[in-house]
């Protein structure tokens, strides 16, 4: 029986407030029953050019600073805060994970000795970053494939294969739009990745759509990691909240993944009537006199 893992992508939906991040961990674990709480780590002076850092946010109403760089800095937690969040996760029996966006962040997060590090779609062709993580991190490396061609996905896989590390790679199908239109989600790409790369650790799906039905379909098609952006309030200021699930939505998704896990099986003996059917069998089944 497949064990699905639900990842609550908190990202920067904490609005730069450590107490909100702590509360989100508690809700994701204790109410929603998610398996992983995932954050993000950026070194903005390293990641952004001078012009990018000092330009205004492209959507001013979502900005937490006078420039895009100051907006990003406002939402950023330092390493000690991430250590604190990791301890909060441990206390609440949920796995801590993090996406890293640059070498400095990779060095910092790898020092926490966590189980899962994520490479976001935007950075999945930065092989210098990937090599740094492979050098320092001994756990799983999850890679999203939004904005990525099939040839580029093959290049990512081959980078791991040449190092005999494809058994640590989890490839996520992803559409990088917030929220994503249903006709752009292309769920059959999960099948394509699964068939083309059977030796990777697992398959994942990172969704930015509305609702939870697509996630259940993704799990049915073979994605064992299901990642959704998580927020306490979809009306909060920020670019990711509109494509996020609130607690009730994430809880229902976990409930449905558990139900799906139980149902994905075959009859133990196809020649026998199920015990649960026998009462109706005696009442309703036509039998020759």
Secondary structure by P-SEA (a helix, b strand, c coil): cbbbbbbccccccccccaaaaaaaaaaacccccccbbbbccccccccccccccccccccccccccccaaaaaaaacccaaaaaaaaaaaaaacbbbbbccccaaaaaaaaaacccbbbbccccccaaaaaaaaaaccccbbbbbbccccaaaaaaaaaaaaaacccccbbbbbccccccccccccccaaaaaaaaacccccbbbbbbcccccaaaaaaaaacccbbbbbbbcccccccccccccccaaaaaaaaaaaaaaaaacccccccccccccaaaaaaccccccc
